[in-house]
Amino acid sequence: MPVTSRPTPDPVAERREVTCPLRDGTRLRTLLLLPHGTGPWPALLTRHPYDVTREEDDGYLDVRRLVAVGYLVALQDVRGRFGSEGVFDPCAQEGADGADAVAWLAARPECDGTVGMWGASYASDTQFAALLGGAPALRALAPAMTPALSALDGFRFRGGVPELGSTLAWTHHAIAPDAITRLPSAREREAERRRQEATERAITTGEAYGAGALHAGRDAEGIVRWGLDRLREPLDSPRHRAGKIVDRTDAVGVPVLLTGGWFDVFLGPTLELYRRLRRHAEDTGGPAPRLVVGPWTHDDFSGRAAGLDFGPHASAGSVDLTALHLRWFDAVLRGDAPGSPPVRVFLMGADRWVETAEFPPRDARPFELYLTPEGALAPEPSRSGGRRLVSDPASPVPTCGGAVLLFAPFGAGPADQTAVEARPDVVSWHTGPLEEPLTVMGAVRAVVHLVTTGTDADVVVRLCDEHPDGTSRVVADGVRRGSARSVDPVTGRGGRGPLEPGRAYEITVDLWSTAHTFLPGHRIRVDIAPSSSPRWDVGTNTYAPEGEFTPPVTAEHTILQGAARPSRLLLDVVASPV
């Protein structure tokens, strides 16, 4: 007898496309997904500029499962994007607009007056913006891959160096197409499409990100010009604070669930935001943030990247991020028990999840490895010496994996660095084969003592896992521009100044953090390079005051080592992760 299965009933009882009015009369397209039953229900809202209809079938969370357990789900295009009216002003518009959207949703008869928000990337910015814009009905935030803290630590800059590649990728690929279709006349649309084609050619040929590209005066489409203009702003410019919460984290008084990826371009601000919120909770007795970090890139949660598979438990599907969020929303908005420990991170190398009370774990201890003139990493400083490389801005070191958000073929993840390490302008140090596993869980920093023949220098540092077969996979990386060595990389405060040729400087490079086990037989490896393009703006080796440009020159950099100039790697390590 044949067995027939009954179709699974749709958890969405009703789908409505409505408009949300803002205080200035602008109307935002909003999709409402209603559960079965009578309601009212607590609401979950996401707002972003990428066409929210995609959230229905291919979103970061499974919205139908949110509806199935009794949440009113609202998906909203932000001002000036896709189905919403108005002109898009990235980040700056989201405070007032987000507060209005939350108030409108909370007041609807289908809602019980309680709202939570979720979403990744820009959709994380909109959450904090709404809260700080004045949204008393907003009771929970679940930001993922978030640049909301600061524009200067992975969003527009990193270590004082413009994030040229990701700015081009976001403005040109993600924002420009819809912006062009919204132009009022066919003539304007055609002119803007020609500029868009010119940008595409410049990206393809490399002209868009070569040395001096920021000051080339290229005629790009409007949103790309907007992005490049921001990269030319001084680090302490008020424009970099628009829409960011760097000075206002103490005002975040609601529970927060943060999700990040070890190879996400916004890993640094995600973790720094977690640290600040945790300190604030400890000081005030408020809700402590929760944190999940997987072996993921900005837009790939599969647990496979750059040719490396982290195993069957590494994907977001295996973790079931939707269920994890639901348990948390139920705890915060409905008073259920909170469940699992507050921190869950994927330990790469060991390829398993670890749950802890905080990150880094309380038992993490500092561990230093010193760079030696012979190319070794040693537990103690060795004799004095130096290793030289030549920085030629006309031939920058190519980006190869890492925590990036770039256009093809520059993908993110733990890419093999072997070809890059063979370049004469990349110098490397490594340990011998490890006899026992070494687990890093926490911060990764490098202190580099540098002498240069130029008046400025970029220092790119990569931490790699060198496998027994010779492959060298990047674990974490970072950059610092010498002239910005005294600038706070998160706030932008502090003065810039030129380097004096022939003088030694101590430059600290923040590689953010990781959770990685170096297995027996593997080597810990450190690479230092003068550039990584197209990810970061190619330095000219010459100092230029804010807003000015000086022609590039070839310079020789010397990395000093020894007790007097102890260039070294600093790691947070744990003895035996739980």
Phi, psi and omega in degrees: 000125182292145179257125178250138179262141177281139179298141178291125181295143179291124180292343179273112180286326182206138176245122180239136170256114185233176175243139178257115180280135175263171185298335180264009178093350177296141182247131182251129176296131180223130174262127177252126176248116187258138176286168169289150180113191186258337182070190000286165184234156167295149185249146172239129188235138168230143182225128178200174184259023190244022181075095188290350176298335178294336181294338185294326184236345186216048184263174177298322172242157177278101188293332179292328176290328175296317180292322186300331181260015169099031173250137169282119184256132179236126179243124189227130169284131179288169182309132173078014182230135176048249186276003184258149179282171172098184181247130184283121175237093191310135176069310188298331186276346198280345179294299181293317182297317180294319178297319178296319182295318179295316180297318179297316182293317181296331183275351181291148182295338180283347184255144180275008179096359182247133183229137167242159178232153175215168174144157183253155173060238181302327179291352170272324174303317184295335179290307180295324179298317179297316181299311183281346174282350178105079182225081185297337179282349183277113189247353183201140178236137177229072182278142177234147177046057195260129170263016190295335185292309190209147174276355191253000185233066178111344181271295176252334182222164170212119180058031180086000182255129179300134174279073188294315185297312182290329175296315177297316182299315184290309184293315186285316186269319187270327189253319188301316186304310179291323179301323181291319181295340183273352181297144191288335185234152178299325180295316179295320180296319181293319179296321180288326176295324177295320176295320178298318178295323178294321176297317179299318178296319182294324176292317182296319181277344183093355181297333184289342185225018175285175179302129180083003184298328180296338184244020183280343180071029181292142180276096181254168177297160193304316183289329176292319176300319178303313182295315180293325176300321180294327179288342178268356179287148173303153183298331180264018181295139176301335181296331179286345179268347182299121179080357180257159188246019187305325180261007188227020181296334178293345180272358179273101185249012180251161178298143182228131172248114182258137175237134181221175178227140181297340179240033176265140181297341180250022177301315182303305179295330176299312182287323178294322176297317176302313181298318181292318179293324179294316177299319180296320179295320178295322181287328188250347187078012180281184183291130179281143179289156173248154189218135172229128177227124180246177179277057191244158172263187183296324186229016179227113183252022185283340187083011175230128180203144175052037176082006181242132178252121182273010172104172188291344183258008188272342187281159175297328178294321178293319177291331187060072181300327179296314179296321179298316178295320181297317178300321181289314178299319178298321179293318186280317187265341183238358175082018177287169177294142186291335176086227192298167176304158189289344182233132176224116182232149177271125180268103180290157185087301172282337176056057176207162179273145179233133178251132181220170178282333181201168177229129355298160177299157183298332182270007177294139180230152180288144180219130183243141173233126185264139176281132180248157179299338181276358180093016180259159167253122188231153181288346178228152176296147180253201179296159179289150178176184180207154175234136189251151170216156179253125179262112179246105182302338179285345180224070185289157176290130182285146173293137179219094179071201183095193181272078188238162171227090189228173176272161178298144007264021187267082182274165180268164172120185187279063185292149176291127184263009188304313182294321180293319182293342179282350180290148180289343180265014174240124178247145188228154174225146175208158174281173165285174177302132182288140176271335179226157178294147175234121183252121175262123176222091181146209189289149174230122179223158175230137174250117185242123174266118192232140168238137179225157174273352178266188176251005172202162181201138171261137180240110177259128180236133176237135169263125183234156173254109180270115184279161179302334180277001177099345176294147184230100188260131182292135177255316180205154180209168180193173182213154174213133175270129185304319181293342179254022185297336181259006181270132176296122187289349179259316184267337183083003181277144182122153186273147171264156178192156183287159170271147176267120181305134178086353180262143180276137178231145173264120183238122179263128181247124180269116176264018182063236185213169175204171167225103189210134175257121171276117188278160175304140183089343177273163176241146170274130185231143175235129174248141173235132182220163180268359185192166172205099188240135020267005185303305183246148175308133180284119180292155182263355186067011178230138182284138175227130174300164182307132176082357181249169181224136175240142183299147181288149175225155173280137182224155176255127176252139176239123175268117183272147179221161180122174185298325181283330180229074190278081171296134189200164176252134181242125185232149166266119182239156177235150183286313184209093181300139183287000000 
